[in-house]
Amino acid sequence: MLISLHHVQLAMPQGGEAQAEAFYAGILGMTAAPKPAALAARGGIWFEAGPIRLHLGVETPFIPARKAHPAFEVADLSRVTKQLQSAGLEPKTDQDLPGIRRIYINDPFGNRIELLQQV
């Protein structure tokens, strides 16, 4: 029935596209992707990184996702943690799971993002 995950969508407040781009492209290294013309008028912004697709859609009233979240795998969590700290972010370390180290950060809108490394 299901064959793959196409994208993850998070909500953002109206007018937050520049903040989203500074965070997701500038800090996390994703690339802004064009939205279809039929959807562009709704606002929001889309990002890609290899096979990962993340869509940010405008929601009014906006409420950040504080528990539900995407989890992105990274190659070197220690290096990523240092990069995030250099950008002024304070990652929250969580309890490791068997074979997984992980941290959490919030995007500029308060949405929870997990970054993990398989070890």
Buried (B, 14 or more C-beta within 10 A) or exposed (E): EEEEEEEBBBBBBEEBBEBBBEBBBEBBEBEBBEBEEEEEEEBBBBBBBEEBBBBBBBBEEBEBBEEEBBEBEBEEBEEBBEBBEEEEBEBEEEEEEEEBBBBBBBBBBBBBBBBBBEE
